[in-house]
Amino acid sequence: MPEVKKTLEEIARLVGGEVVGDPGIVITGVSGIKEAQDGDITFLANPKYAPLLEKTHASAVITSREITKAAKPIIRTDNPSLAFTKIVSFVLPVTIKHPAGVHSAAIIGKNVKLGRGVAIGPYAVIADNTSLGDNTVVYSGSYIGCDTVIGSDVIIYPNVSIRERISIGNRVIIHSGTVIGSDGFGFVTVEGRHHKIPQIGTVEIGDDVEIGANVTIDRARFEKTIIGRGTKIDNLVQIAHNVVIGEDSLIVAQVGISGSTKVGNNVILAGQVGIVGHISIGDNAVAMAQSGVNKSVPSGVTVWGYPAKPAEVARKVNACVQNLPRLYETISELKKKIAELQAKLERK
């Protein structure tokens, strides 16, 4: 890792922070708070790790503005995580070298429109009537179906499948193994046999969306499955047909969203959340990990559990469940005492 060799004061200017302590300390590296050594700068964003502020071997720590003093120099910032990200990007700029130009082994269909600076890797398939915006990169082994429109500065990593008639905005990142526009899961059962319902809609993905590895986003039965601008989707997520997800939401690994559900803006769906179909999740709502959401969630509400309840209610229910063994013993003892009293009364 290259050395930083910047004073604490210089770093503070870079991130718009305030130095508390010696501003002349020279920083030579970046690291996590547990692994940091002398010369490193680290950060503290989560208050539960506050004790590490006194234990870390780092020479300086980036903190929130709530921290006013510490055993070592700090840089107070509005957002420690964002500030540290800026420093890491400055020290270690992204050096991924994307493909350049259209490889001779790429398969390009008829009437394909390629913007300036488009790169297509070997064995990628671009079907007929497709459009790729400026500086978009398609890695090897990916497939883009006919009549699909992809914006500028999009990165499509290896082995991504994008079906026909899909719309993807600008600056979208799609990781390997993802499938966009596969058929929605729709069948009608007649006399015990399942008959496929045609899925003739599409998928629309807004600007600045990032989609992790092995995500599946189904096309709508009619109209559109929509992923709003700025939403970030983790690996191994299933989004069913006609789902609408708003802007700047976070969808964490192994979430499953059933058909025709509407998810608002700035929503967080934590790991392994399952959501039934035809409900709505309001803006700024949170579903905590492994929640089973079976009814609509109002805006700004945090839910947890199965079935999901407001978090404060779910915690009380969980506390009661933890007491069940003790309550069972108490009830058993009471039943014995009642039986003994009944026996005495009968003898009189």
C-alpha positions as CSV (number, residue, x, y, z in Angstrom):
1,M,0.0,0.0,0.0
2,P,1.5,3.4,-0.9
3,E,2.3,5.8,1.8
4,V,0.1,8.9,2.4
5,K,2.7,11.2,3.9
6,K,0.2,14.0,4.7
7,T,-0.1,16.0,7.9
8,L,-3.3,15.7,9.9
9,E,-4.1,19.3,9.0
10,E,-3.8,18.6,5.3
11,I,-6.1,15.6,5.6
12,A,-8.6,17.6,7.6
13,R,-8.8,20.2,4.8
14,L,-9.4,17.4,2.3
15,V,-12.5,16.1,4.2
16,G,-13.7,19.4,5.6
17,G,-13.0,18.4,9.2
18,E,-11.7,20.0,12.4
19,V,-8.5,18.8,14.1
20,V,-8.4,18.3,17.8
21,G,-4.8,17.6,18.9
22,D,-1.5,18.0,17.0
23,P,-2.2,19.1,13.4
24,G,1.4,18.4,12.4
25,I,1.3,14.7,12.9
26,V,2.3,12.9,9.7
27,I,0.0,10.2,8.5
28,T,1.5,7.5,6.3
29,G,-1.3,4.9,5.9
30,V,-5.0,4.1,6.3
31,S,-6.5,1.1,8.1
32,G,-9.4,-0.2,10.1
33,I,-9.6,0.8,13.8
34,K,-8.7,-2.6,15.1
35,E,-5.8,-3.2,12.6
36,A,-4.3,0.3,12.6
37,Q,-0.7,0.8,13.6
38,D,1.5,3.8,14.3
39,G,1.3,6.3,11.4
40,D,-2.1,5.1,10.2
41,I,-5.4,7.1,10.3
42,T,-8.6,5.3,10.9
43,F,-12.2,6.2,11.6
44,L,-15.0,5.6,14.2
45,A,-18.5,5.8,12.9
46,N,-20.5,3.4,15.1
47,P,-20.9,4.6,18.7
48,K,-20.8,1.0,20.0
49,Y,-17.1,0.9,19.0
50,A,-16.3,4.0,21.1
51,P,-14.1,2.0,23.5
52,L,-11.7,1.3,20.6
53,L,-11.0,5.0,20.4
54,E,-8.8,4.6,23.4
55,K,-7.3,1.2,22.4
56,T,-6.4,1.7,18.7
57,H,-2.8,2.0,17.8
58,A,-3.6,4.5,15.0
59,S,-1.9,7.9,15.1
60,A,-5.2,9.7,14.5
61,V,-8.9,8.9,14.2
62,I,-11.7,10.5,12.1
63,T,-14.8,10.8,14.3
64,S,-18.2,12.4,14.4
65,R,-18.6,15.9,15.7
66,E,-20.1,14.5,18.9
67,I,-16.6,13.4,20.0
68,T,-14.9,16.4,21.6
69,K,-11.7,14.8,23.0
70,A,-9.7,11.6,23.0
71,A,-6.4,10.2,24.0
72,K,-5.0,10.8,20.6
73,P,-5.6,13.4,17.8
74,I,-8.9,13.3,16.0
75,I,-10.6,14.9,13.0
76,R,-14.2,15.8,13.8
77,T,-16.4,15.5,10.7
78,D,-20.1,15.4,9.9
79,N,-19.9,11.9,8.5
80,P,-16.8,9.8,9.5
81,S,-17.5,7.0,7.0
82,L,-17.8,9.4,4.1
83,A,-14.7,11.3,5.2
84,F,-12.6,8.1,5.4
85,T,-13.9,7.0,2.0
86,K,-12.6,10.2,0.5
87,I,-9.2,9.6,2.1
88,V,-9.0,6.0,0.9
89,S,-10.0,7.1,-2.6
90,F,-7.3,9.8,-2.5
91,V,-4.6,7.3,-1.3
92,L,-5.7,4.3,-3.4
93,P,-7.6,5.5,-6.4
94,V,-9.6,2.9,-8.3
95,T,-7.2,1.2,-10.7
96,I,-9.6,-1.3,-12.4
97,K,-8.7,-1.4,-16.1
98,H,-11.9,-2.0,-18.1
99,P,-11.9,-3.4,-21.6
100,A,-11.3,-1.0,-24.4
101,G,-12.9,-1.0,-27.8
102,V,-15.1,-3.8,-29.3
103,H,-13.4,-7.2,-29.2
104,S,-13.3,-9.1,-32.4
105,A,-14.9,-12.1,-30.7
106,A,-17.9,-10.0,-29.6
107,I,-21.2,-10.7,-31.4
108,I,-23.0,-7.6,-32.5
109,G,-26.5,-7.8,-34.0
110,K,-28.2,-5.6,-36.6
111,N,-29.0,-1.9,-36.1
112,V,-27.1,-1.7,-32.9
113,K,-26.2,1.8,-31.8
114,L,-22.9,2.2,-29.9
115,G,-22.0,5.5,-28.3
116,R,-18.5,7.0,-28.1
117,G,-16.0,5.0,-26.1
118,V,-18.2,1.9,-25.7
119,A,-16.2,-1.3,-24.8
120,I,-17.4,-4.8,-25.4
121,G,-15.4,-7.8,-24.3
122,P,-15.0,-11.2,-26.0
123,Y,-18.0,-13.5,-26.5
124,A,-20.4,-10.8,-25.3
125,V,-23.6,-10.8,-27.3
126,I,-25.4,-7.6,-28.3
127,A,-28.7,-8.5,-30.0
128,D,-30.5,-6.5,-32.7
129,N,-31.8,-3.0,-32.3
130,T,-30.0,-2.4,-29.0
131,S,-28.5,0.9,-27.9
132,L,-25.5,1.5,-25.6
133,G,-24.6,5.0,-24.4
134,D,-21.2,6.7,-24.3
135,N,-18.4,5.0,-22.3
136,T,-20.6,1.9,-21.4
137,V,-18.6,-1.2,-20.7
138,V,-19.9,-4.8,-21.4
139,Y,-17.6,-7.5,-20.1
140,S,-17.1,-10.9,-21.7
141,G,-19.8,-13.5,-21.7
142,S,-22.7,-11.0,-21.1
143,Y,-25.9,-11.0,-23.1
144,I,-28.0,-8.0,-24.0
145,G,-31.3,-8.8,-25.7
146,C,-32.9,-7.1,-28.6
147,D,-34.5,-3.6,-28.3
148,T,-32.8,-2.9,-25.0
149,V,-31.7,0.6,-24.3
150,I,-28.7,1.2,-22.0
151,G,-27.4,4.6,-20.9
152,S,-23.9,6.1,-20.6
153,D,-21.1,5.1,-18.2
154,V,-22.8,1.8,-17.4
155,I,-20.6,-1.1,-16.3
156,I,-21.9,-4.6,-17.0
157,Y,-19.6,-7.3,-15.5
158,P,-19.0,-10.8,-16.9
159,N,-21.9,-13.2,-17.4
160,V,-24.8,-10.8,-16.9
161,S,-28.0,-11.5,-18.8
162,I,-30.2,-8.6,-19.8
163,R,-33.3,-9.7,-21.7
164,E,-35.2,-8.0,-24.5
165,R,-36.8,-4.6,-24.2
166,I,-35.1,-3.5,-21.0
167,S,-34.3,0.1,-20.1
168,I,-31.3,0.9,-18.0
169,G,-30.2,4.4,-17.0
170,N,-26.8,6.1,-16.7
171,R,-23.9,5.2,-14.4
172,V,-25.5,1.8,-13.5
173,I,-23.3,-1.0,-12.2
174,I,-24.4,-4.6,-12.7
175,H,-22.3,-7.4,-11.2
176,S,-21.7,-10.9,-12.5
177,G,-24.4,-13.5,-12.7
178,T,-27.3,-11.1,-12.5
179,V,-30.4,-11.7,-14.7
180,I,-32.6,-8.7,-15.6
181,G,-35.9,-9.3,-17.4
182,S,-36.5,-13.0,-16.8
183,D,-40.1,-14.1,-16.8
184,G,-42.2,-13.3,-13.8
185,F,-43.5,-16.3,-11.9
186,G,-47.1,-16.4,-13.1
187,F,-49.2,-19.5,-13.5
188,V,-52.9,-20.3,-13.5
189,T,-53.9,-23.7,-12.1
190,V,-56.7,-25.6,-13.8
191,E,-57.6,-29.1,-12.7
192,G,-54.2,-29.5,-11.0
193,R,-52.1,-28.4,-13.9
194,H,-50.2,-25.1,-14.0
195,H,-50.5,-23.1,-17.1
196,K,-47.9,-20.3,-17.8
197,I,-49.2,-16.7,-18.0
198,P,-47.3,-14.7,-20.6
199,Q,-45.1,-12.0,-19.1
200,I,-45.0,-9.3,-21.7
201,G,-43.9,-6.3,-19.7
202,T,-40.4,-4.9,-19.1
203,V,-37.9,-3.7,-16.5
204,E,-36.8,-0.1,-16.0
205,I,-33.7,0.7,-14.0
206,G,-33.0,4.3,-13.1
207,D,-29.7,6.2,-13.0
208,D,-27.0,5.5,-10.4
209,V,-28.4,2.1,-9.4
210,E,-25.9,-0.6,-8.4
211,I,-27.0,-4.3,-8.6
212,G,-25.0,-7.0,-6.9
213,A,-24.0,-10.5,-8.1
214,N,-26.6,-13.1,-8.8
215,V,-29.6,-10.8,-8.5
216,T,-32.8,-11.6,-10.4
217,I,-35.2,-8.9,-11.5
218,D,-38.3,-10.2,-13.2
219,R,-40.1,-8.5,-16.1
220,A,-43.6,-7.3,-15.4
221,R,-46.6,-9.2,-16.5
222,F,-47.8,-5.9,-18.1
223,E,-46.1,-2.5,-17.9
224,K,-42.9,-2.3,-15.8
225,T,-40.9,-3.6,-12.9
226,I,-39.1,-0.4,-11.7
227,I,-35.9,0.2,-9.8
228,G,-35.6,3.8,-8.8
229,R,-32.7,6.2,-9.1
230,G,-29.8,5.6,-6.7
231,T,-31.1,2.4,-5.2
232,K,-28.4,-0.1,-4.2
233,I,-29.1,-3.9,-4.4
234,D,-26.9,-6.4,-2.7
235,N,-26.0,-9.9,-3.9
236,L,-28.6,-12.8,-4.1
237,V,-31.8,-10.6,-4.2
238,Q,-35.0,-11.7,-5.9
239,I,-37.3,-9.0,-7.2
240,A,-40.5,-10.3,-8.7
241,H,-42.7,-9.0,-11.5
242,N,-44.4,-5.6,-11.3
243,V,-42.4,-4.6,-8.2
244,V,-41.7,-0.9,-7.9
245,I,-38.8,0.2,-5.8
246,G,-38.3,4.0,-5.2
247,E,-35.2,6.1,-5.0
248,D,-32.1,5.7,-2.8
249,S,-33.3,2.5,-1.1
250,L,-31.0,-0.2,0.2
251,I,-31.9,-3.9,-0.5
252,V,-29.5,-6.2,1.4
253,A,-28.5,-9.8,0.6
254,Q,-31.1,-12.6,0.2
255,V,-34.1,-10.3,0.3
256,G,-37.1,-11.6,-1.6
257,I,-39.9,-9.2,-2.8
258,S,-43.0,-10.8,-4.2
259,G,-45.0,-9.5,-7.1
260,S,-46.7,-6.1,-7.4
261,T,-45.3,-4.8,-4.1
262,K,-44.4,-1.1,-3.9
263,V,-41.3,-0.1,-2.0
264,G,-40.8,3.7,-1.3
265,N,-37.8,6.0,-1.2
266,N,-34.9,5.6,1.3
267,V,-36.2,2.2,2.5
268,I,-33.9,-0.3,4.1
269,L,-34.6,-4.0,3.7
270,A,-32.0,-5.9,5.7
271,G,-30.7,-9.3,5.0
272,Q,-33.1,-12.2,4.3
273,V,-36.3,-10.0,4.6
274,G,-39.2,-11.6,2.8
275,I,-42.1,-9.5,1.6
276,V,-45.5,-10.8,0.3
277,G,-47.0,-9.5,-2.8
278,H,-49.5,-6.6,-3.4
279,I,-48.5,-4.5,-0.3
280,S,-46.6,-1.2,0.1
281,I,-43.6,-0.2,2.1
282,G,-43.6,3.5,2.9
283,D,-40.8,6.0,2.5
284,N,-37.9,5.8,5.1
285,A,-39.3,2.5,6.5
286,V,-36.9,-0.2,7.7
287,A,-37.4,-4.0,7.8
288,M,-34.9,-5.5,10.1
289,A,-33.0,-8.8,9.2
290,Q,-35.1,-11.9,8.6
291,S,-38.4,-10.1,9.0
292,G,-41.4,-11.6,7.3
293,V,-43.5,-8.7,6.1
294,N,-47.1,-9.8,5.4
295,K,-48.9,-6.4,5.4
296,S,-48.1,-2.9,4.4
297,V,-45.7,-0.8,6.4
298,P,-46.3,2.9,7.0
299,S,-43.6,5.5,6.2
300,G,-40.9,5.9,8.7
301,V,-41.7,2.7,10.7
302,T,-39.1,0.1,11.6
303,V,-40.5,-3.5,11.7
304,W,-39.0,-6.8,12.8
305,G,-40.0,-10.4,13.3
306,Y,-42.3,-12.9,11.6
307,P,-44.9,-11.8,11.0
308,A,-43.2,-8.4,11.1
309,K,-44.4,-5.9,13.8
310,P,-43.2,-2.5,14.8
311,A,-39.8,-3.1,16.3
312,E,-40.7,-1.9,19.8
313,V,-43.7,-4.4,19.9
314,A,-41.6,-7.2,18.4
315,R,-38.9,-6.7,21.1
316,K,-41.5,-7.0,23.9
317,V,-43.0,-10.2,22.3
318,N,-39.5,-11.6,22.0
319,A,-38.8,-10.9,25.6
320,C,-42.0,-12.7,26.6
321,V,-41.0,-15.7,24.4
322,Q,-37.7,-15.9,26.2
323,N,-39.6,-16.2,29.5
324,L,-41.8,-19.1,28.4
325,P,-39.7,-21.9,30.1
326,R,-39.8,-20.1,33.4
327,L,-43.6,-19.4,33.0
328,Y,-44.2,-23.0,32.1
329,E,-42.5,-24.1,35.3
330,T,-44.5,-21.6,37.3
331,I,-47.8,-22.7,35.8
332,S,-46.9,-26.4,36.4
333,E,-46.2,-25.6,40.1
334,L,-49.5,-23.7,40.4
335,K,-51.4,-26.6,38.8
336,K,-50.0,-28.9,41.4
337,K,-50.9,-26.6,44.3
338,I,-54.5,-26.2,42.9
339,A,-54.8,-30.0,42.6
340,E,-53.6,-30.4,46.2
341,L,-56.1,-27.8,47.4
342,Q,-59.0,-29.5,45.5
343,A,-58.0,-32.8,47.1
344,K,-58.1,-31.3,50.6
345,L,-61.5,-29.8,49.9
346,E,-62.9,-33.1,48.6
347,R,-61.7,-34.9,51.8
348,K,-63.7,-32.4,54.0
